[in-house]
Amino acid sequence: MLDLLYAGASLSFNLHALTLTTLGILGGLIIGVLPGLGPLMGIVLLLPLAFHLPPIPAMGMLIAIYIGGSAGGSISAILLRVPGTPLAAATLFDGFPMAQKGRAQDAVGLAMTSSAVGGLVGGLVLVFLSPLLAKFALRFAPPEYFAMAVLGVLTIALVSEGSALKGLLAGGLGLFLSMIGTDEFTNAYRFTLDSFRLSSGPHLVAVVVGLFALSEVFFQIQTGNLLARPNVQRLKVTFSALKILARHKVNLFRSSMIGTFFGAIPGAGGDVSAFISYATAKKLARAEEKYGEGAEGGVVATEAANNACCGGALIPTLSLGIPGDASTAVLMGALILLGFFPGPDLFRDHPDVAGGIFIAYLMGNAILLLLGTLLAPVFGSVLIVRKAWLLPAVLLLSTLGTYALQSSVFDLWVMLAFGLIGYIMRRAGYPLAPLIIGMILGSTMESNLRRSLLLSQDGLMIFVERPISALILLIDLVLLVAIVYSTVRSSRPSGAGKEVAALP
Amino acid sequence: MPGVRQHAVRTTEVAVFRRDKYGFEWAAWVMFAAIPAFIFWQAATSLEEQGAASGGPLENAALYPLVIASLMILVVIVQFVRILFRRTNPPQEEQQLDTPRALAVTVLFMLYLIGLPSIGFHILTPLLCAIMMRSLGLSWMRAVFGALVLWLVCSFVFEGLLNVVLPVGMFNLALFS
């Protein structure tokens, strides 16, 4: 693993990469602070820009947005009691009471430092575990890759918010989108309706930008409050949070490990890990700490967990090519479009790229520690930007970014179409993440299914004759049973109200 | 009487809300149901004509799509039954939604896309931004100022720094390249 870091050092330790990672953290923090937007939106908006950059600085910038965006949501949770992102929802339990007691400065400082340290712990686990997992995955052949791709789609469908059935349908749409274009085995045109513009299928970035950014713009306009300007407490620059954090080192380490663990499970996500780590910290705390009334430990637990989760989520993404959530799915898509396919081959054939991504991730967290503390007053003041200024900027950035990919107005129509599809899906309670994961994993699934059948002398038996493939398919089967069970349960008259609003 | 009227208003509101709630459910269902239908249709027509709808895994480009379509049909049928018997619950909106404004922005953006290739980026973009900002509630002066700043900054970054050739339109307009 050290050889990976060594290989990636030359690509990561240069002015270009450092500047872009810093800008990524800044952009991520700003976009994370703004309620309704989040790390995913940041990645989506700057994704097209990344294709004009060298791979490692580009990935460094996108990963930095992921890190900064995951941390930034805590500022609005603490100052306004409105989490900037769902990841920061648990932070307001103690962050907001701290602010009400006149300790907003400490709460924001703690959130930033815990996020950075949690992220670093998650990063270290990523650096040590990913190469091991990738080494194991070198034993994989087409049947195992097929089973893993099925696992990725089923897991995300099962654990997405909303019903599992809806997740499955969204995943199916993603798989369908991956089929559009020229078939790699026969060169036949599939589902293109004789349009040469679709011969490579809809561009992933146009679909992602439409689904997430454009549908969000429509949603925000519909929700109103476009000219609202909240009252925000002023923050000052101080490093006192580091001293406070030192008092919570056990909580910090435990929460970081919880976050990393849940991040590594596809679909579990940062919000789940933040709530679990908060509940654990509360259970193990002394009564006089008074969780829920402004306990420092509550902020530490949630923020360390949700940022450590980023490192955890990158483990299956990079080593197996199975993204953990929508953000890592888009990061994986970016890596593929930059010419590197995540999985064991990435570690074997491009150790410099894998190492460069690790360094970018660790460097991003170190920069977060510094900038999150030094620029906290700036990020606090971002909250007063009105949506009426922000939404046209998001629309224009989405348009320009998507157009710049192939200088194609057709891509803009694709973006608009998926903006409307995303809007309908969200209004009907469908999760969007399975669609993207299905679209990304679809081609892996198909090519490995067909290769397996080609290799097989015995039809579908090849999938059960190989032990690893049989084991993964068994897990797939368990997940399928879980989906059927959850559907039957939620279909009972008393269970119909249990579905919740879908979030991307 | 006021009680009866209130009840009637509440009932109407609930009815409108229900129709709206399940309207999106049905719209999404139609979209998902259309996918397997489209796959089967294309497999029987376009892929068949290209000779890619039969044979072994190497020659059969319709094999995997048909497997996915068949599985989707099962899920679509279950979802149909769930919506029909109200066993699914779409997200509830807790606040008043400003749909006409969102629709107006969507139509505005569509007009922008239609005009973009012929009129060009540098004429249409400030117009789009100004009208959009105005329609979101900013005063005309702020909207025009904001639109100009946004257009110039974005043009500089994409055209000047990233060398993207933005649509020049019939007037062949480019600012930074």
Interface residues (C-beta under 8 A of the other chain):
Chain A: L49 H52 S163 L165 K166 L168 L169 G172 L173 L175 F176 M179 D183 F185 T186 A188 Y189 R190 F191 D194 V217 F218 F219 I221 Q222 T223 G224 L226 L227 R386 K387 A388 W389 L391 P392 A393 L395 L396 L397 L400 Y403 A404 S407 V409 L412 W413 L416 L420 I421 I424 M425 R426 R427 A428 G429 Y430 M445 E446 L449 R450 R451 L453 L454 T487 S490 S491 R492 P493 A496 G497 K498 E499 V500 A501 A502
Chain B: F24 E25 A27 A28 M31 F32 I35 F38 I39 Q42 S46 L47 Q50 G51 A52 G56 P57 L58 E59 N60 A61 A62 L63 Y64 P65 I68 L71 M72 V75 V76 V78 Q79 R82 R86 R87 T88 N89 P90 P91 Q92 Q95 Q96 L97 D98 T99 R101 A102 V105 T106 F109 M110 L113 L116 P117 T125 L128 C129 M132 M133 L136 G137 L138 G146 A147 L150 W151 C154 F158 L162 V164 V165 L166 P167
